[in-house]
Amino acid sequence: MTQMKDHQGEEGFVEFRDPDAREIAESAHWQFFEQRMRMRRSMRHFSSDPVPISLVRKAVELATTAPSGANKQPWTFCIVGEAGLKRQIREAAEAEEYKNYHGRMSEDWLEDLRPFGTDHHKAFLEDAPYLIAIFKQLYGESNAGSGGRQKHYYVNESLGIATGILISALQMCGLCSLTHTPSPMNFLEKILERPENERAYLLIPTGWPHPSAKVPNIGKKPVHKMVYEYL
Ligand SMILES: Cc1cc2nc3c(=O)[nH]c(=O)nc-3n(C[C@H](O)[C@H](O)[C@H](O)COP(=O)(O)O)c2cc1C
């Protein structure tokens, strides 16, 4: 083993302990996690049955623990359940998406989207009990009210990782989600009255699937085309 900097006696470090580490991959916990994650699909047909807010909070709170550049946690998660706000978001998203599907998207793009059967109608933005609007923080506030700016690093990478944890956590709560990018998304900043340093990053509707929900019959690339081992 290589020499490790042990930080012995140094302030600012705590012991790291994970007693289950060596057994977990062989356990039923892993099998359950893998089975749930392989079942995940992007959901576009939600039931409007209510979902306990505690489930969504659980998932969002876990996402906030994600790794981030210099631990700045440059994200804001807004959980939107209020019907009037969901309607405003749907209307604004559909207006942008109408323009996308009727001129702004290239022919190639439209062709690539054909298997998904999507168009500018976004009923899921009202049907899903909750929309999670994720904002990236371009910079942080140094001291409340001081006007100072704190630098944030690798913001997009950090947000992508946090979103991955969010989607996984929702899935482990039994909830479906969709990664939605109605472009441009700046209407979210206005509707939710976000501060100047925040930019809309993704919109994630979540809830139970509609009883007759369907998903596109698409496959995934073979693993050997995406994974190379250098052992
Ligand atoms: C960054 C990103 C943006 C996406 N934007 C949309 C979107 O705006 N609308 C939509 O219906 N699906 C969107 N999707 C979902 C993809 O179409 C979906 O993940 C892909 O087809 C694979 O299907 P699966 O998630 O069921 O495995 C997006 C996915 C990602 C990762």
Ligand as a Chemical Component Dictionary entry (heavy atoms), coordinates in Angstrom:
data_LIG
# 
_chem_comp.id                   LIG 
_chem_comp.type                 NON-POLYMER 
_chem_comp.pdbx_formal_charge   0 
_chem_comp.three_letter_code    LIG 
# 
loop_
_chem_comp_atom.comp_id 
_chem_comp_atom.atom_id 
_chem_comp_atom.alt_atom_id 
_chem_comp_atom.type_symbol 
_chem_comp_atom.charge 
_chem_comp_atom.model_Cartn_x 
_chem_comp_atom.model_Cartn_y 
_chem_comp_atom.model_Cartn_z 
_chem_comp_atom.pdbx_ordinal 
LIG C1  C1  C 0 -30.545 15.681 -19.617 1  
LIG C2  C2  C 0 -31.809 14.983 -20.025 2  
LIG C3  C3  C 0 -32.844 15.707 -20.569 3  
LIG C4  C4  C 0 -34.045 15.094 -20.910 4  
LIG N1  N1  N 0 -35.084 15.860 -21.363 5  
LIG C5  C5  C 0 -36.272 15.279 -21.593 6  
LIG C6  C6  C 0 -37.400 16.074 -21.926 7  
LIG O1  O1  O 0 -37.337 17.303 -21.968 8  
LIG N2  N2  N 0 -38.577 15.450 -22.181 9  
LIG C7  C7  C 0 -38.713 14.094 -22.091 10 
LIG O2  O2  O 0 -39.821 13.594 -22.322 11 
LIG N3  N3  N 0 -37.661 13.307 -21.747 12 
LIG C8  C8  C 0 -36.466 13.869 -21.479 13 
LIG N4  N4  N 0 -35.400 13.099 -21.065 14 
LIG C9  C9  C 0 -35.589 11.641 -20.851 15 
LIG C10 C10 C 0 -34.898 10.783 -21.903 16 
LIG O3  O3  O 0 -35.639 10.797 -23.091 17 
LIG C11 C11 C 0 -34.776 9.356  -21.325 18 
LIG O4  O4  O 0 -33.942 9.376  -20.209 19 
LIG C12 C12 C 0 -34.184 8.397  -22.353 20 
LIG O5  O5  O 0 -35.029 8.271  -23.452 21 
LIG C13 C13 C 0 -33.932 7.016  -21.742 22 
LIG O6  O6  O 0 -35.137 6.465  -21.250 23 
LIG P1  P1  P 0 -35.240 5.954  -19.761 24 
LIG O7  O7  O 0 -34.935 7.129  -18.866 25 
LIG O8  O8  O 0 -36.638 5.452  -19.602 26 
LIG O9  O9  O 0 -34.193 4.893  -19.569 27 
LIG C14 C14 C 0 -34.195 13.693 -20.726 28 
LIG C15 C15 C 0 -33.143 12.955 -20.176 29 
LIG C16 C16 C 0 -31.965 13.590 -19.811 30 
LIG C17 C17 C 0 -30.872 12.789 -19.160 31 
# 
loop_
_chem_comp_bond.comp_id 
_chem_comp_bond.atom_id_1 
_chem_comp_bond.atom_id_2 
_chem_comp_bond.value_order 
_chem_comp_bond.pdbx_ordinal 
LIG C1  C2  SING 1  
LIG C2  C3  SING 2  
LIG C2  C16 DOUB 3  
LIG C3  C4  DOUB 4  
LIG C4  N1  SING 5  
LIG C4  C14 SING 6  
LIG N1  C5  DOUB 7  
LIG C5  C6  SING 8  
LIG C5  C8  SING 9  
LIG C6  O1  DOUB 10 
LIG C6  N2  SING 11 
LIG N2  C7  SING 12 
LIG C7  O2  DOUB 13 
LIG C7  N3  SING 14 
LIG N3  C8  DOUB 15 
LIG C8  N4  SING 16 
LIG N4  C9  SING 17 
LIG N4  C14 SING 18 
LIG C9  C10 SING 19 
LIG C10 O3  SING 20 
LIG C10 C11 SING 21 
LIG C11 O4  SING 22 
LIG C11 C12 SING 23 
LIG C12 O5  SING 24 
LIG C12 C13 SING 25 
LIG C13 O6  SING 26 
LIG O6  P1  SING 27 
LIG P1  O7  DOUB 28 
LIG P1  O8  SING 29 
LIG P1  O9  SING 30 
LIG C14 C15 DOUB 31 
LIG C15 C16 SING 32 
LIG C16 C17 SING 33 
# 
